[in-house]
Amino acid sequence: METRAGDPGAFGHFDLSRVPSPAFVIDEVKLRSNLEILSEVKTRSGAKILSALKAFSMWEVAPLIDEYLDGVCASGLWEARLAFDKYQGEVATYSPAFKPDELPEIAAMSDHVIFNTPGQIARRSALIRGLRDGGEQFDIGLRINPLHAEGEVPKYDPCQPHSRLGFPIDQLTEEHFGAIDGLHFHTLCEQDFEPLYRTWEAIAPYIADNVDDLKWLNFGGGHHITRSDYQREELIEFLDFVADATGCQIYLEPGEAVALDAGILVGEILDVFENKMPVGITDISATCHMPDVIEAPYRPAMLGELRDGETTRLGGPSCLAGDIIGDYALPEPPHVGQRIAFLDQAHYSMVKTSTFNGVPLPSIWLWNSETDDLRCVKKFDWTTFRDRLS
């Protein structure tokens, strides 16, 4: 999977020895710059923009996000609790399936509760009615599957054959519209404006006769709005057009765009040996710290990587044979104690870390690239691993 992020920005002059290894370092200046771009898009288009906690949930910077965006979106009870506790603004909560005993708390914390199928809404209709009669105020949404694939990797595409994410749009009926306040779709991943436009063109005919019954349309995430070459003018014009044509409030839920190129993962080479090429063992684990490297898969960009030269295979300290980050032409010949950093690691990597094999979690640092202020937000010790077990 190709990634079009990886701009080093101010990290090009960050001294990697200033933090322990491994460590995530987030540049709050770059984060604010991304948020300013998103704020301009929402102001000029009239759309509302929510930050996706599934991609970036560093609540230390929640006050900064609150300055610019309209709220956050959550993926279930625990993220909804985090959203309600740490963030301001609206909360939209979607899950492929809600447990009935969790719905009352989710509804109490959410402005939008988005279901995956009309069948789930029907089964919970009495509960929904009771909650609303009891004073809870929340909209009901339905996630749809546009049946229009734009993803580069099928297993990451919510429109893959037999997808579990979203109700097939060709099965929507007028009765289904009568039970909901809005529609949600999320089918993109690190993509430009054109895939969004084509997806809307696929959706529009199916909802044209019933769109007047809807209050809002949520276009989900996967929009690389803050990337320098994203077609923002076209997006703004499009969002304004759809809002005018449908009479709906439009929502976007970018995750990557909020934290794009705003963080690095710093590591250290622990050993180097030859196996028909140089092999370096690092304290960064693909499986524990950057699982998308294996799952997507993709190759993260390295800070200072050379354009050519001998490559070194870098892998983590776990016992997993596939714990391989990739082959890199390092900024200097590989050696024990060498610091390295991978770019664009603020989103998804941070939220997906694990302690498999007892591999330590990276500490988390917040850096201001303008003032050079650097502070530790979170450190982990072995009790983090211990206390997840029994």
C-alpha positions in Angstrom: 0.0 0.0 0.0 1.4 3.4 -1.0 1.4 6.2 1.4 1.6 9.8 0.2 2.5 11.2 3.6 6.0 11.4 5.1 7.0 15.1 4.9 9.7 15.5 7.7 8.8 19.2 8.2 10.4 20.6 11.4 11.4 17.1 12.4 14.3 17.5 10.0 16.2 19.4 12.7 14.9 17.5 15.7 17.7 15.9 17.8 16.5 12.3 18.2 18.7 11.9 21.3 16.5 14.3 23.3 13.9 11.6 24.0 14.3 8.0 25.3 13.8 5.2 22.8 11.3 4.2 21.7 9.1 7.3 21.7 6.4 9.1 19.8 7.1 12.8 19.4 4.2 15.0 18.3 4.7 18.5 16.9 1.9 20.7 18.2 2.8 23.4 15.6 2.2 21.0 12.7 -1.0 19.7 14.5 -2.3 23.3 14.7 -1.4 23.9 11.1 -3.5 20.9 10.0 -6.4 22.1 12.2 -6.3 25.5 10.7 -6.7 24.0 7.2 -9.6 21.9 8.4 -11.2 24.9 10.1 -11.0 26.9 6.8 -12.6 24.1 4.9 -15.5 23.8 7.4 -16.0 27.6 7.6 -16.0 28.1 3.8 -18.1 25.0 3.0 -20.6 25.0 5.9 -19.7 21.4 6.7 -19.0 20.2 10.2 -15.7 18.4 10.8 -15.3 15.8 13.6 -11.9 14.4 14.7 -11.9 10.5 14.5 -10.6 9.1 17.8 -9.9 5.8 16.1 -7.1 7.4 14.3 -5.8 10.0 16.8 -7.0 10.0 20.4 -4.2 11.9 22.2 -6.5 13.7 24.5 -3.6 15.8 25.9 -4.2 18.0 22.8 -8.0 17.9 23.1 -8.2 21.6 24.0 -6.3 22.4 20.8 -8.6 20.3 18.6 -11.6 21.8 20.4 -10.5 25.3 19.2 -10.9 24.3 15.5 -13.3 21.4 15.0 -16.9 20.7 15.8 -16.4 17.6 17.9 -15.2 14.0 17.6 -16.5 10.6 16.4 -16.2 7.4 18.4 -16.3 3.7 17.6 -18.1 2.3 20.6 -18.6 2.8 24.3 -15.0 3.3 25.4 -14.2 5.9 22.8 -17.5 7.6 23.5 -16.5 7.8 27.1 -13.2 9.4 26.2 -15.0 11.8 23.8 -17.5 12.9 26.4 -14.9 13.2 29.2 -12.1 15.0 27.3 -13.5 16.8 24.3 -16.0 19.5 23.7 -18.6 19.7 20.8 -20.6 17.0 19.2 -20.0 13.2 19.6 -21.0 10.8 16.8 -20.7 7.1 17.7 -20.8 4.3 15.2 -20.3 0.6 15.7 -20.9 -2.4 13.5 -23.0 -3.7 16.3 -24.0 -2.2 19.6 -24.6 -4.3 22.7 -28.1 -3.4 24.1 -26.8 -2.9 27.6 -24.3 -0.3 26.4 -26.7 1.7 24.3 -28.2 3.8 27.2 -24.8 5.1 28.1 -23.7 5.6 24.5 -26.9 7.5 23.8 -26.4 9.7 26.9 -23.0 10.8 25.6 -23.7 11.0 21.9 -25.4 13.5 19.6 -25.5 10.9 16.8 -25.8 7.1 17.3 -25.1 5.4 14.0 -26.1 1.9 13.3 -24.8 -0.5 10.8 -28.1 -2.0 9.6 -31.8 -1.2 9.7 -32.3 -4.5 11.4 -30.4 -3.3 14.4 -32.4 -0.1 14.6 -35.6 -2.1 14.4 -34.6 -4.5 17.2 -33.6 -1.6 19.4 -36.6 0.6 18.5 -38.3 0.2 21.9 -35.1 1.0 23.7 -34.5 4.0 21.5 -38.0 5.3 22.1 -37.7 4.8 25.9 -34.4 6.7 26.0 -35.9 9.6 24.0 -39.0 9.6 26.1 -36.8 9.8 29.2 -35.2 12.9 28.0 -32.1 11.8 26.0 -31.6 13.7 22.8 -29.7 12.0 20.0 -30.1 11.4 16.3 -30.2 7.9 14.8 -28.0 7.3 11.8 -27.5 4.5 9.4 -24.2 3.5 7.8 -24.5 2.6 4.1 -22.3 0.6 1.8 -22.3 2.6 -1.5 -21.2 -0.6 -3.4 -18.6 1.6 -5.1 -15.0 0.5 -4.4 -12.3 3.1 -4.4 -9.8 1.4 -2.1 -6.3 0.4 -3.2 -6.2 -2.7 -1.0 -9.4 -4.8 -1.0 -9.1 -6.0 2.6 -9.1 -2.3 3.7 -12.0 -1.3 1.5 -15.4 -1.2 3.2 -16.9 -1.8 -0.3 -15.2 -5.1 -0.7 -17.4 -8.0 -1.7 -19.5 -9.3 1.3 -18.4 -6.3 3.4 -19.6 -6.2 7.0 -19.4 -2.4 7.1 -22.6 -0.6 6.1 -25.9 -1.6 4.7 -25.9 -2.2 1.0 -27.4 0.9 -0.6 -29.3 -1.0 -3.2 -31.4 -2.6 -0.4 -32.6 0.7 1.1 -36.3 1.2 1.2 -38.6 4.2 2.1 -39.4 2.5 5.3 -35.7 2.5 6.3 -35.5 6.3 5.8 -38.5 6.7 8.2 -36.5 5.4 11.1 -33.4 7.5 10.7 -32.1 11.1 10.9 -29.0 10.8 8.7 -26.9 8.6 6.6 -23.2 7.8 7.1 -20.6 6.3 4.7 -16.9 5.8 5.1 -15.2 4.2 2.1 -11.9 6.1 1.5 -8.4 5.8 2.9 -5.7 8.4 2.4 -7.4 9.6 -0.8 -7.9 12.7 -2.9 -11.2 14.5 -3.7 -12.0 12.7 -6.9 -12.8 9.3 -5.2 -15.2 11.1 -2.8 -16.9 12.8 -5.8 -17.3 9.5 -7.6 -18.6 7.8 -4.5 -21.3 10.5 -4.1 -22.2 10.1 -7.7 -22.8 6.4 -7.0 -24.9 7.2 -3.9 -27.0 10.1 -5.1 -29.5 8.2 -7.3 -30.3 5.8 -4.5 -31.3 8.4 -2.0 -32.7 11.2 -4.2 -36.4 10.3 -3.5 -35.9 10.3 0.3 -33.1 12.8 1.0 -35.7 15.4 2.1 -36.4 13.2 5.1 -32.8 13.4 6.3 -31.2 16.0 8.6 -27.6 15.2 7.9 -25.1 13.3 5.7 -21.8 12.1 7.1 -19.1 11.4 4.5 -16.8 9.7 7.0 -13.0 9.8 6.8 -10.1 8.9 4.6 -9.9 12.4 3.1 -6.3 13.6 3.0 -7.5 17.2 3.2 -4.4 18.6 4.9 -1.9 17.1 2.4 -0.4 19.9 0.4 -1.6 18.6 -3.0 -5.2 17.8 -1.9 -7.8 19.5 -4.1 -9.3 21.6 -1.3 -11.1 24.2 -3.5 -12.9 21.5 -5.3 -13.9 19.9 -2.0 -15.2 23.1 -0.6 -17.3 23.8 -3.7 -18.6 20.2 -3.6 -19.6 20.2 0.0 -21.5 23.5 -0.4 -23.2 22.1 -3.5 -24.3 18.9 -1.8 -25.6 20.8 1.2 -27.6 23.1 -1.0 -28.9 20.3 -3.2 -30.0 18.1 -0.3 -30.8 20.5 2.5 -28.7 18.4 4.8 -26.0 19.3 7.2 -22.8 17.7 5.9 -20.2 16.1 8.2 -16.7 14.9 7.6 -14.7 12.7 10.0 -11.0 12.9 9.1 -8.6 11.1 11.4 -5.4 11.0 9.4 -5.8 14.6 8.1 -5.9 15.9 11.7 -2.5 14.5 12.6 -0.9 14.1 9.1 2.9 14.4 9.3 2.5 15.7 12.9 4.4 12.9 14.7 7.5 10.6 14.5 8.4 7.3 16.1 11.9 7.4 17.4 13.9 4.2 17.8 17.4 2.8 18.3 19.4 0.0 16.6 20.2 -2.6 19.1 22.3 -5.0 17.0 23.6 -5.3 13.4 24.7 -8.4 11.6 25.1 -9.8 8.0 22.7 -12.2 6.4 23.4 -11.6 2.7 22.5 -8.0 3.6 22.9 -5.9 6.7 20.2 -6.7 9.2 19.4 -4.3 12.1 17.4 -5.2 15.2 15.6 -2.1 16.6 13.6 -1.4 19.7 10.7 -0.4 17.4 8.5 -3.3 16.6 6.3 -3.4 13.5 3.9 -5.7 15.1 3.7 -3.9 18.5 4.2 -0.3 17.5 3.3 0.1 13.8 1.0 -2.8 13.0 -0.3 -1.3 9.8 3.2 -2.0 8.4 2.2 -5.7 8.5 -1.6 -5.4 8.1 -1.9 -3.0 5.2 0.9 -3.6 4.4 2.9 -0.4 3.8 6.5 0.9 4.1 6.8 3.9 6.5 9.1 6.7 5.4 12.3 7.2 7.4 13.6 10.5 8.6 16.8 11.3 6.6 16.7 8.1 4.4 19.1 8.3 1.5 17.8 8.1 -2.1 20.3 5.3 -2.9 23.0 3.2 -1.3 23.2 -0.1 0.5 20.0 -1.0 2.3 19.6 -2.5 5.7 16.7 -4.7 6.7 15.2 -3.3 9.9 13.0 -5.4 12.2 11.8 -5.4 15.8 12.7 -7.2 19.0 9.7 -9.5 19.1 9.8 -13.3 18.3 7.4 -12.8 15.3 9.3 -13.7 12.2 7.3 -11.2 10.3 8.2 -8.3 12.6 10.0 -6.6 9.7 9.7 -2.8 9.2 11.4 -2.7 5.8 14.7 -2.2 3.9 16.2 1.3 4.2 19.3 3.2 3.0 20.1 4.6 6.4 21.4 8.2 6.8 24.7 6.7 8.0 26.1 3.1 8.0 24.1 1.0 10.5 25.6 0.6 13.9 24.6 -0.2 17.4 23.2 2.7 19.3 22.1 4.6 16.1 18.9 6.6 16.5 16.4 6.4 13.7 12.9 7.8 13.3 9.9 6.9 11.1 7.7 9.7 9.8 3.9 10.3 9.9 3.3 8.1 13.0 0.9 10.2 15.0 -2.2 8.6 13.6 -3.1 5.0 13.9 0.3 3.8 15.1 -0.2 5.4 18.5 -3.7 4.0 19.0 -2.8 0.5 17.8 0.3 -0.2 20.0 0.4 -3.4 22.0 2.6 -5.1 24.5 2.8 -8.5 22.6 5.9 -10.4 23.8 6.3 -7.9 26.6 7.7 -5.3 24.2 7.6 -1.9 26.0 5.3 0.8 24.7 6.9 4.0 23.4 6.6 7.0 25.6 4.7 10.0 24.3 6.2 13.5 23.9 4.8 16.8 22.8 7.2 19.2 21.0 6.7 22.8 19.9 8.8 23.2 16.8 8.7 27.0 17.1 9.7 27.4 20.8 11.5 24.1 21.0 9.7 23.3 24.2 9.6 19.5 24.7 7.7 17.7 27.4 6.8 14.1 28.3 3.1 13.4 28.2 3.2 9.8 29.1 5.7 7.1 30.1 4.9 3.4 30.5 6.6 0.8 32.6 6.3 -3.0 32.9 3.1 -2.7 35.0 1.3 -1.6 31.9 2.0 -5.1 30.5 1.4 -6.8 33.8 -2.0 -5.2 34.5 -3.5 -6.1 31.1 -3.1 -9.8 32.2 -4.4 -11.8 35.1 
